[in-house]
Amino acid sequence: MHDRQAGWLERALLPLLAALAALSAAMLVAQALNPQPQTLAGLTLDRLSATIGLLVAVVGVVVYRFALRYLDGEPRQRSFLRWLAFTVLAAYTFVFATHLLVLFGAWLLTSIGLHQLLTYYRDRYEAIPPARKKFLISRLGDVALIAAIAIIFWQWGTLDLNVFLARLSDPVAWSPALDVVALLVVTGALTKSAQFPFHSWLPETMEAPTPVSALMHAGIINGGGVLLLHFAPLIVQSPLALLNLVVVGTLTATLGMLAMWAQTNVKRTLAWSTVGQMGFMMVQIGLAAFPAAILHLVGHGCYKAWSFLRTGDLPRRAAPAPKLAPGQAVLLAVIGTLAAAPALALASVITGFDPFQSPGKLALSIILAMAIGQFWVACFQAPRAPASGSLAPTLVSIAGTLVAAVLAFGLYEGAAQFFAPVFGELPTPTGPLAWIAAIIPVAVFLILGIVYGLLPALGRTAAGRAFYVHALHGFYLGAIADRLVERVWGGSSLPDARQA
C-alpha cells in the first residue's frame, strides 16, 4: 500500500526537474547573448541543444506535476514517477550529447525508460503488444545508430560528433562511407519518430497513463528529429538520405492525416495527428529546411503536451457551422491558394525570405500557400459567419493570408539567423534529386487537399465508406506488424492479462 503515494524522493524530483528547466532557460539566454558552444564531458551546449533542452525540461516538469495528482493512490505510483523522471533525464542528456557513445547511451536509456512507462498497467490486455512492438522497433534503430557510429570511428577515427562533422570533407578509405552513415542515421531517426513502416505502435499505446502520452507525443517522439539535427551537416551532403526522408515522411504524413480524419476517439485522433506531424517534420529536414523543422518540433511539442493533458476535459458545445458543398470547398481552397501568391511575394519582401533560393524553400512556400487555401475554407465555415453576401469572411481571409505569410517567413528567417552559429554555412541541395524531393510532397499534399474538400461527397458513396473503415484501422498496417512481432518475440503478442 505504501507504493500508492509518492514519498519524499518522488516529491523531491519535481523541484529537481524545475531547477533543470530554470537552468535550461538560463543557458538559452546565455547562448542568445554569446553563441559560443561549450563542451564538457561529451555534452555540448549551443543554441540548438539549449532550445530543445528547455522544451524537454519544461514538458518534463509539467507532465511530472500532472502525474503526481493523476496517479495519486495508484499501485506502483512511486515506481512510475521514478521511471518518468529517469526518462526525462535520459532524453535531456540525449539533446546535449555530442560524444557518440554518450549520445547512444542516452538514446538507449530513453527507450528503456519509455518501455517501462508504456507497460505501467501490466494487467491491461491491450497495453503490452504495442509496447513490445515499440521495443523491437527501437532495437532496430539501435542497430542502425551503433553501425553508423562504428563506421565513423573506422573511417574518421573519432567518437566526437563535432570533430566528425568538421572532417566531413576529409578523404576516407571507403568512398561510400558518408552516404552509408547518413542513411543509417536516417534509419535510426525513422524508427524513433514513428515513421512508416515503424509507425503503427504509436496510435496503439492508448492504454498507458495520460502523462505517458503527453511526454511521448510532446518530447520523446521528437528524438528522431533531434538526431537528424545533430547530424545536419552530414545529412545535407547526402542527396539519397534527403530523398529518403522526403519519401518516407510524405508517406507517413499521408497515412497520419487520412487515419486522423477517420478517428472518433480524441486520444487516437491526437496520436494519428502526431504520426502525420512527425512525417511532415521529416519532410522539412529532407528539404534541408532545418529552421522550419526546429520551429515545428518546438511548436508541436508544446501543443501536444497541452492537448493530451486536457483530454479529460469535457468538450465545449460548438455552434453549428454552415455547410459548404464539396465543390464550393475545393473552389474556395483553390482561390485561397492563388490569393496567397501576392501575399507570399509581399511577405518575402518584408522578411527577406527568398523562396527561390532552393527547391526546398520553394516547396515549403507552395505548401504554405495550400495551407492558406484551407484557411479560406475555414473562414467561410466559421460557426458565426455573417449571412451570405457579406464581405467580412473575404476581408478576414485576405488579412489572415498576409499575416500568416509574414509570420511564417519571418519566423523561418529569424530561426535561420538564430541557429546559424550551430549549423554554419551548409550547402544548398540543388541537384536533380533535390528537385524530385521538392515535387513529391507538393504533389501529394495537393491531392490530399482536394480529397479533404471532397470528403462529404465521398462519404456518401460505397467506396468512400469502405475507405473510411480502412483509414479508421490505419489500413491494417498495425496488424501486419503484430504478426511480425509474434514471430520475433515468440508466442502471442497478446498475452494473457495475468501474465502481462
Buried (B, 14 or more C-beta within 10 A) or exposed (E): EEEEBBEEEBEEBBEBBBEBBBBBBEBBEBBEEEBEBEBEEBBBBBBBBBBBBBBBBBBBBBBBBBBBEBBEEBBBBBEBBBBBBBBBBBBBBBBBBBBBEBBBBBBBBBBBBBBBBBBBBBEEBBBBBBBBBBBBBBBBBBBBBBBBBBBBBEBBEBBBBBBBBBBBEEEBEEEEBBBBBBBBBBBBBBBBBBBBBBBBBBBBBBBBBBBBBBBBBBBBBBBBBBBBBBBBBBBBBBBEBBBBBBBBBBBBBBBBBBBBBBBEEBBBBBBBBBBBBBBBBBBBBBBBBBBBBBBBBBEBBBBBBEBBBEBEEEEEEEEEEEEBEBEBBBBBBBBBBEBBBEBBEBBBEBBEBEBEEBBBBBBBBBBBBBBBBBBBBBBBBBEEBEEEEEEEBBEBBBEBBBEBBBEBBBBBBEBBEBBBBBBEEBEEBBEEBBBBBBBBBBEBBBEBBBBBBBBEBBEEEEEBEEBBEEBBEBBEBBEEBBEEBBEEBEEEBBBEBEEB
